Amino acid sequence: MNAAVFSLLAILIVALAVGVVLNRNPVRSAMCLVGTLFLLAVMFVFLDAHLVAVLQIVVYTGAIMVLFLFVIMLLNLQTEAAEQSPAPMRALVGVCGFAFMGILGGALLVADGTDKFSAPVPAGFGTSVAVSERLFTHFLLPFEITSLLLLVAIVGAVVVAKKKLE
Amino acid sequence: MIGTNAILALAVVLFGIGALGVMIRRNVIVIFMCIELMLNAANLAFVAFARALHSMDGQVIVFFVMTVAAAEAAVGLAIIIALFRNRETIDVGELNLMRW
């Protein structure tokens, strides 16, 4: 992946992420997040994570964001008014956020790691065969616990969201 | 050529934008969407390291993070629906029953 492609992708991702945060209309925020997640899937393809990229599109944009949009439209949320927290608080939050990003970014600048990023990956890296080879041997216990977690989440969501029986 | 640090810098910026969104916005659903943005920033960091170390473990962890995010989104949105049914508002400024 050369620098031009990465820069273009990065600028688009950051622009859409800022759109998620700053949009007054929640539906537009959700659509900006869908765009961000889709472009992140493109980035995953460039990083040789093919199964993860497909799962990102199918699960994250195709299921989770659709759930978000269902709830937004179920609650019939309108464009919100511009009333917010007071300006000094927002300025302080902004300064803290940018300081946090600056500290982590500075750590990245002085980090000197020699890794195998520019070396070509082994054959089959990032395919479903490679993921399942790790998932069902080394990560078997987390896999089973995750299925239990999903069961609990489904039952919990139904119980919390349903109307009380009179 | 792009190295690991560039991808990690993008992940840091995404995480920072998500964190700023959680702190600034007052709509509960938009806060939830910014949390999802932070989770995706972590996913990007995992995938970058998986690529840098030629190890599949990073991508398997991303698999788990996505699953947990799906479960959390389901339960969280159910809570938001129940909240809206009882309070008719999703403005976190007005949901202050537990403040001192």
Interface residues (C-beta under 8 A of the other chain):
Chain A: M1 N2 A3 F6 A10 I13 V14 A17 V18 V20 V21 P26 S29 A30 L33 T36 L37 L40 M43 F44 L47 D48 A49 L51 V52 L55 Q56 V59 Y60 A63 I64 L67 F68 V71 I72 L74 L75 L77 E80 Q84 S85 R90 V93 G94 G97 F98 F100 M101 L104 G105 L108 L109 A111 G113 D115 K116 F117 S118 A119 V121 P122 F125 G126 A130 V131 E133 R134 L135 H138 F139 P142 T146 L149 L150 V152 A153 I154 G156 A157 V158 V160 A161 K163
Chain B: M1 I2 G3 T4 N5 A6 I7 L8 A9 L10 V12 V13 L14 F15 G16 I17 G18 A19 L20 G21 M23 I24 R25 R26 N27 I29 V30 F32 M33 C34 E36 L37 N40 N43 L44 V47 A48 A50 R51 A52 L53 H54 M56 D57 Q59 V60 V62 F63 F64 M66 T67 V68 A69 A70 A71 E72 A73 A74 V75 L77 A78 I79 I80 I81 A82 F84 R85 I90 G93
